[in-house]
Amino acid sequence: MKRVILLAILALALGMFSPQSAQAQGTLYVSNLGLTSSGSSPVGNDSWLAVDFQTGTNAGGYSLNSFQLALTDASGNPSGFTAMLYTQHGAANPEPGSSLGTLDGSLNPVTGGIYTYSPASNLALSPSTVYFIVLTAGTAVANGAYEWSVTSTSAFTSSGGWHGGDGLFPSSDGLNWGYTHVYAQFAIYATAVPEPSTLGLLALGGFLLVWR
């Protein structure tokens, strides 16, 4: 009977500290979706776009729930819209580094609106770390383009030590990046991951002791 009780306590403790137990929506940490759009920038396979953001100071890091992207009406006949999360490359002149994964969402967001993109499985973010949202498509801009809404101000709403983007990074090939002083409109939902508590460690120790 004691073993059953301790196993139940262990399962409860581990469930409390598992990223999978986080709420689906998470916490809104960064957003500029409330700002008025000043235009848009095209997305195609010859017009990659990226924005940077920095995570907060939670020691356990974060589990990414979703991005929200503000898009305007597409032009022409684009296809194959792709949203990805990238690491940072470089310190003095940071730019997108390598891909951490493609997010699930609409592959053809041709009508203006807010679109949500989420990881297929748990995607961990380290604390106080810069990442990039990167967009591309399967067609060249000459054949049509998706349009990412932009603003002329960096007035992001943020919390928990998070920071919004410093500007917009364009690229013709996803390898060589430029920089412009406009701000793509997006929001990030994530869940803070708690550090293992004394209760969790005690539960694990009790389980191991009874198991032996």
ABEGO torsion letter per residue (X at the ends): XAAAAAAAAAAAAAAAABAAABBAAEBBABBAAABBBAEBBBBBAABBBBBBBBBBABAAEBBBABBBBBBBBBBEBBBGBBBBBBBBBEAABBBBBBBAEBBBEBABBABBEBBBBBBABBBBBBBGBBBBBBBBBABBAAAEBBBBBBBABABBBBBGGBBBBAEBBBBAAGABBBBBBBBBBBBBBBBBBBBBBAAAAAAAAAAAAAAX
